[in-house]
Amino acid sequence: MIKYFAALLSTGFILISFNGSLYAQNKKLEEYNTHGKRYFMKLKYSRLNDILLKATKQQETEKNTVARLKAKNDSLIKAGGVYDTVSVDVTQRLGAWNNRIDSVNKIIQGYQKDLKRYGTYRRKHVQLENSITNLGESISANAPVHASVFKGIDVQLDTSNLSGEKAKLAGILNSASTQQEKEAAIIGAIDNRKDSILKEGKVDSSVSGKIDVRLNNYKQKMDSIAGEITGLQEKLNSPKELSKDFTLIKTKILIIDSVVNKNAIAREYVFQMIDEGLTKSTPHPFSLAAFFGPGGFKIPGSKYDLAKTYFSPVIDSLIKFSNNYASVMRTASIIVNGYADAANISKGSPLYRTLSKYLNTENPTKQELNTALSALRAEEISKLLTKILKERFPDFMLIDRIVFEAIETGQGEKFPDPLIKNYKDNDERRRIVVIFWNVLPAE
């Protein structure tokens, strides 16, 4: 019995010793893992600090460059060696660069604070690593681009640092070129936004076409002026040409100053009008079930007041937008697209005869009949909107500066909303009109 107990005790001791050994090994593994994690986090911490230090140095370099260019610009202004418009342009650009550098510095300082707080760093180290790495890569990649821009500003100041009358005239042409570049960028942005909205179906194709006409007119004028500017710059830099035709060159440059520089605000205001109009000229779908039954296209007299209330908000929006740009000669357009379902129209019925007469066709197809029906619906709503518009003429500011137009189109059996997939042939959701309005500067 004693031997048996001793054997058990001996076995227990072995088990205890064995388990203790495992515990010690696991403990060491945990310590190794912990030390390993800390080691790699310290490596990451050091790398991230290096990235932020490099970014800070780059920002300091750019800040010093901006300060140097500002001092040069200020000196030229005091000496009268730079034209005012060039100086203003450089001042604005350098101010924008200062703001941009300060903004990036605030981001860098925020990251540096996060790294200094070990608890924050440990909790957010993955997010910080991604953000700081991306910031460092972006600053590094953009450094040559920024240097090129600063060099361009430096060159602009040098070329403007001329003497007397020639300096002023050169400044006018440089300013006109800068203004044209700015306007070209604005026009390009509007054009791209218009194309994007058109693809989404948020602007009518007729409105898009009108905007294209206006933007193309501006582009053609700008191209013509750009050619004139180039020719005058060449003459201004040619002592022989300048001495021979100085009065004519000066006159032409002053005309360009008047057209390009002094009217810039007015043009930019028009560009703003076109751009804002794109966001306002969204489709307004209206169900006709309350007014037209299947095959109907006339608003009953008993429902005329209801229809006026129903469609008046469209005119309210048009008036409000028009009045915001009352100083501009403008064209106000209302576009009504009518739709019909795909129901058959009985041959020989009164509606069939009316539509056939409208089409001036003896045996029209079902699609032709429904296209005619949708066109008549569009015309009916357009007449109503035109009447409401005339009643609201007193609400327009400077109405003598507005040309009004109404456009009606029958879309027939086309689906009003291509995203809806469960339309039926006889479906009141297809008996609608979609209304667009737009106010654009006159051509």
C-alpha positions in Angstrom: 0.0 0.0 0.0 2.8 2.3 0.9 4.6 1.4 -2.3 1.4 2.1 -4.3 1.0 5.5 -2.7 4.6 6.4 -3.4 4.1 5.3 -7.0 1.1 7.6 -7.3 2.9 10.5 -5.7 5.9 9.9 -8.0 3.6 10.0 -11.0 1.9 13.1 -9.8 5.2 14.8 -9.4 6.1 13.9 -13.0 2.8 15.4 -14.2 3.3 18.5 -12.2 6.8 18.9 -13.4 5.7 18.3 -17.0 2.9 20.8 -16.9 5.2 23.3 -15.2 7.7 22.9 -18.0 4.9 23.6 -20.6 3.8 26.7 -18.8 7.3 28.0 -18.7 7.7 27.4 -22.4 4.4 29.1 -23.2 5.3 32.0 -21.0 8.6 32.4 -22.9 6.8 32.2 -26.3 4.4 34.9 -25.2 7.3 37.1 -24.1 9.0 36.5 -27.4 5.8 37.4 -29.3 5.4 40.5 -27.2 8.9 41.6 -27.7 8.7 40.8 -31.4 5.5 42.9 -31.8 7.1 45.8 -29.9 10.2 45.6 -32.0 8.3 45.7 -35.3 6.1 48.5 -34.0 9.2 50.5 -33.1 10.5 49.9 -36.6 7.2 51.1 -38.1 7.2 54.1 -35.7 10.7 55.0 -36.8 9.8 54.7 -40.5 6.7 56.8 -40.1 8.6 59.5 -38.2 11.1 59.6 -41.0 8.3 60.0 -43.6 6.8 62.9 -41.6 10.3 64.5 -41.2 10.9 64.3 -44.9 7.5 65.7 -45.6 8.1 68.6 -43.2 11.4 69.4 -44.9 9.6 69.5 -48.3 6.9 71.8 -47.0 9.6 74.1 -45.5 11.4 74.2 -48.9 8.1 75.1 -50.7 7.3 77.7 -48.0 10.7 79.3 -48.4 10.2 79.4 -52.2 6.8 81.0 -51.9 8.3 83.6 -49.5 11.1 84.3 -51.9 8.7 84.8 -54.8 6.4 87.0 -52.7 9.4 89.2 -51.8 10.4 89.4 -55.4 6.8 90.3 -56.4 6.5 93.0 -53.7 9.8 94.5 -54.8 8.7 94.7 -58.4 5.4 96.3 -57.4 7.3 99.0 -55.4 9.6 99.7 -58.3 6.7 99.8 -60.8 8.3 97.1 -62.8 5.4 94.8 -63.0 1.9 95.3 -64.4 -0.9 95.3 -61.8 -2.9 92.5 -63.2 0.2 90.2 -63.2 1.1 91.2 -59.7 -2.5 90.5 -58.5 -2.4 87.1 -60.2 0.9 86.2 -58.7 -0.2 87.4 -55.2 -3.4 85.3 -55.4 -1.5 82.2 -56.6 1.1 82.5 -53.9 -1.6 83.0 -51.3 -3.3 79.9 -52.5 0.0 78.0 -52.3 0.6 79.3 -48.7 -2.8 78.1 -47.7 -2.2 74.7 -49.3 1.2 74.3 -47.5 -0.3 75.4 -44.2 -3.1 72.8 -44.6 -0.6 70.0 -45.3 1.5 71.1 -42.3 -1.6 70.8 -40.1 -2.1 67.3 -41.3 1.5 66.4 -40.6 1.4 67.9 -37.2 -1.7 66.0 -36.4 0.0 62.7 -37.4 3.1 63.7 -35.3 0.9 64.2 -32.2 -0.7 60.8 -32.8 2.7 59.1 -33.0 3.8 60.8 -29.8 0.8 59.4 -27.9 1.9 55.8 -27.6 -1.6 54.7 -26.7 -3.1 56.4 -29.8 -0.3 55.0 -32.0 -0.8 51.4 -30.6 -4.5 51.6 -31.2 -4.4 53.2 -34.6 -1.1 52.1 -36.0 -2.5 50.3 -39.0 -4.6 53.3 -40.0 -1.7 55.7 -39.3 0.7 53.6 -41.3 -1.6 53.7 -44.4 -2.4 57.4 -44.0 1.2 58.6 -43.4 2.6 56.4 -46.1 0.0 57.7 -48.7 0.7 61.3 -47.6 4.5 60.8 -48.0 4.1 59.2 -51.4 1.8 62.0 -52.5 4.2 64.8 -51.3 7.2 63.1 -52.9 5.4 62.6 -56.2 4.1 66.1 -56.4 7.3 67.8 -55.4 8.7 68.1 -59.0 5.3 69.4 -60.2 5.2 72.1 -57.5 8.8 73.1 -58.3 7.8 73.5 -62.0 4.8 75.7 -61.0 7.1 77.9 -58.8 9.6 78.1 -61.7 6.7 79.3 -64.0 5.7 82.0 -61.5 9.4 83.1 -61.3 9.5 83.2 -65.1 6.3 85.2 -65.2 7.7 87.8 -62.8 10.9 88.0 -64.9 9.1 88.4 -68.2 7.0 91.1 -66.6 9.9 92.9 -65.1 10.3 95.2 -68.2 10.6 98.9 -68.4 8.0 101.6 -68.9 5.2 101.2 -71.5 6.5 97.9 -72.8 6.3 96.4 -69.3 2.7 97.4 -68.9 1.7 96.1 -72.3 3.5 92.8 -71.7 1.7 92.6 -68.4 -1.6 93.0 -70.1 -0.9 90.2 -72.5 0.4 87.9 -69.8 -2.7 88.6 -67.7 -5.0 88.0 -70.7 -3.3 84.6 -71.4 -3.7 83.6 -67.7 -7.3 84.7 -67.8 -7.9 82.7 -71.0 -6.4 79.6 -69.4 -8.6 80.0 -66.4 -11.7 80.4 -68.5 -10.7 77.4 -70.7 -10.5 75.3 -67.5 -13.9 76.5 -66.4 -15.5 75.7 -69.8 -13.9 72.3 -69.8 -15.2 71.5 -66.4 -18.8 72.6 -67.4 -18.5 70.5 -70.6 -17.5 67.4 -68.7 -20.2 67.9 -66.0 -22.8 68.4 -68.8 -21.8 65.2 -70.5 -21.9 63.2 -67.3 -25.4 64.6 -66.4 -26.6 63.9 -69.9 -25.6 60.2 -69.6 -27.5 59.9 -66.3 -30.6 61.4 -68.0 -30.7 64.4 -65.7 -30.6 66.9 -68.4 -32.6 67.0 -71.7 -30.7 66.6 -74.9 -32.1 69.9 -76.2 -30.7 71.7 -73.2 -27.4 70.0 -73.6 -27.3 71.1 -77.3 -28.0 74.7 -76.3 -25.2 74.6 -73.8 -22.8 73.1 -76.4 -23.6 76.0 -78.8 -22.8 78.6 -76.1 -19.6 77.0 -75.0 -18.4 76.5 -78.5 -19.1 80.2 -79.2 -16.9 81.1 -76.3 -14.2 78.6 -77.4 -14.1 80.1 -80.9 -13.8 83.6 -79.5 -11.0 82.5 -77.2 -9.1 80.8 -80.0 -9.3 84.0 -82.1 -8.1 86.1 -79.2 -5.3 83.6 -78.3 -4.0 84.0 -81.9 -4.1 87.7 -81.6 -2.3 87.6 -78.2 0.5 85.4 -79.7 1.0 87.8 -82.6 1.2 90.8 -80.3 3.6 89.2 -78.0 5.9 88.5 -80.9 5.7 92.1 -82.0 6.3 93.4 -78.5 9.5 91.3 -78.2 10.7 92.5 -81.6 12.5 95.9 -81.3 12.0 96.5 -85.0 8.3 95.8 -85.0 7.7 97.7 -81.7 9.4 100.8 -82.9 7.6 100.7 -86.3 4.0 100.0 -85.1 4.1 101.0 -81.4 0.8 103.0 -81.5 -1.1 100.2 -83.4 0.3 97.5 -81.1 -0.6 99.5 -78.0 -4.1 100.1 -79.3 -4.7 96.4 -80.0 -3.3 95.4 -76.6 -5.6 97.9 -74.8 -8.6 96.4 -76.8 -7.6 92.9 -75.6 -7.3 94.3 -72.0 -10.8 95.6 -72.3 -12.3 92.5 -73.8 -10.4 89.8 -71.9 -9.3 91.3 -68.5 -11.8 93.9 -67.7 -14.8 91.8 -68.8 -13.6 88.7 -67.1 -16.0 89.0 -64.1 -19.0 89.3 -66.4 -18.0 86.2 -68.4 -17.3 84.2 -65.3 -20.7 85.2 -64.0 -22.2 83.8 -67.2 -20.2 80.5 -66.8 -21.5 80.3 -63.2 -25.1 80.7 -64.6 -24.6 77.9 -67.1 -23.0 75.6 -64.5 -25.7 76.3 -61.9 -28.4 75.8 -64.5 -27.1 72.3 -65.1 -27.8 71.3 -61.5 -31.3 73.0 -61.6 -32.4 71.6 -65.0 -33.3 68.2 -63.6 -36.3 66.2 -65.0 -39.7 66.7 -63.4 -42.0 63.8 -64.1 -45.7 64.4 -63.8 -48.3 61.6 -63.9 -51.3 62.4 -66.1 -53.6 59.9 -64.6 -55.4 62.7 -62.7 -56.2 64.5 -66.0 -56.0 62.0 -68.9 -57.5 58.6 -68.9 -56.3 55.9 -71.4 -56.2 57.6 -74.8 -56.9 61.1 -73.4 -54.9 64.2 -74.2 -57.1 67.1 -73.3 -57.4 68.6 -69.8 -61.1 68.7 -68.9 -62.3 72.2 -67.9 -63.4 70.9 -64.5 -59.8 69.9 -63.8 -58.1 73.0 -65.2 -57.5 74.8 -61.8 -56.2 71.5 -60.3 -53.8 71.2 -63.3 -52.6 74.8 -62.7 -51.8 74.1 -59.1 -50.1 70.8 -60.1 -47.7 72.4 -62.6 -47.1 75.8 -61.1 -44.1 74.8 -59.0 -42.2 74.3 -62.3 -42.8 78.0 -63.2 -41.9 79.1 -59.6 -38.5 77.4 -60.0 -37.9 79.0 -63.4 -38.8 82.5 -62.1 -36.5 82.2 -59.1 -33.5 81.1 -61.1 -34.1 83.7 -63.8 -34.3 86.5 -61.2 -30.9 85.4 -59.8 -29.4 86.3 -63.1 -31.6 89.2 -64.1 -28.8 91.4 -65.4 -27.9 88.8 -68.1 -29.6 88.7 -71.5 -31.1 85.2 -71.3 -33.3 82.6 -72.9 -35.8 80.8 -70.8 -36.8 77.4 -72.1 -39.5 74.9 -71.1 -39.2 71.4 -72.5 -42.1 69.0 -72.3 -41.6 65.4 -73.3 -44.8 63.4 -73.5 -45.2 59.6 -73.2 -47.9 57.1 -73.9 -48.4 53.4 -73.1 -48.4 50.7 -75.7 -52.2 50.0 -75.7 -53.9 49.4 -79.0 -56.0 52.1 -80.5 -59.1 50.7 -82.2 -59.2 51.5 -85.9 -62.1 53.7 -86.8 -62.5 55.0 -83.3 -62.7 58.8 -82.8 -59.2 58.8 -81.3 -57.9 56.8 -84.2 -59.3 59.3 -86.7 -58.0 62.3 -84.7 -54.5 60.9 -84.5 -54.5 59.8 -88.2 -55.5 63.3 -89.1 -52.7 64.7 -86.9 -50.2 62.4 -88.5 -51.7 63.0 -92.0 -51.5 59.3 -92.6 -54.3 56.9 -93.6 -53.0 53.6 -92.1 -50.7 54.6 -89.2 -49.0 51.9 -87.1 -49.7 51.4 -83.4 -46.3 53.0 -82.5 -47.1 56.0 -84.7 -50.5 56.5 -83.1 -49.0 56.4 -79.6 -46.2 58.8 -80.6 -48.9 61.2 -81.9 -50.9 60.7 -78.7 -47.8 61.5 -76.6 -47.0 64.6 -78.7 -50.6 65.9 -78.2 -50.2 65.4 -74.5 -46.9 67.3 -74.5 -48.5 70.1 -76.5 -51.5 70.3 -74.1 -49.2 70.6 -71.0 -46.9 73.0 -72.8 -49.9 75.3 -73.6 -50.9 75.2 -69.9 -47.4 76.0 -68.8 -47.2 78.8 -71.3 -50.4 80.3 -70.0 -49.2 80.1 -66.4 -46.0 81.7 -67.4 -47.7 84.6 -69.1 -49.8 85.1 -65.9 -46.6 85.2 -63.9 -44.8 87.8 -66.1 -45.0 90.5 -63.4 -42.9 88.3 -61.2 -39.9 88.3 -63.6 -37.2 90.9 -63.0 -36.1 92.7 -66.2 -38.4 90.6 -68.3 -37.4 92.7 -71.4 -34.0 90.9 -71.2 -35.6 87.4 -71.6 -36.6 85.4 -74.7 -39.1 82.6 -73.9 -39.4 79.4 -75.8 -41.4 76.2 -75.4 -40.4 72.8 -76.9 -42.7 69.8 -77.0 -41.7 66.3 -78.0 -43.7 63.1 -78.3 -41.7 60.2 -77.0 -44.4 57.6 -77.9 -44.0 54.2 -76.3 -40.5 54.8 -75.0 -40.2 53.9 -71.3 -40.1 57.2 -69.2 -37.8 55.6 -66.7 -35.4 53.0 -68.1 -34.7 51.7 -64.6 -38.3 50.5 -64.2 -38.5 47.0 -65.7 -42.1 46.0 -65.0 -44.0 48.4 -67.2 -47.1 47.0 -68.8 -48.7 47.8 -72.2 -51.7 49.5 -70.5 -49.9 51.3 -67.7 -50.7 54.7 -66.2 -47.1 55.1 -65.2 -46.3 55.5 -68.9 -49.0 58.2 -69.4 -46.8 61.0 -68.1 -44.9 64.1 -69.1 -41.4 64.9 -68.1 -40.7 68.6 -67.9 -37.3 70.3 -68.0 -36.7 74.0 -67.7 -33.5 76.0 -68.3 -32.4 79.6 -68.3 -29.2 80.2 -70.4 -27.4 83.3 -71.5 -28.6 84.5 -74.9 -26.5 83.4 -77.9 
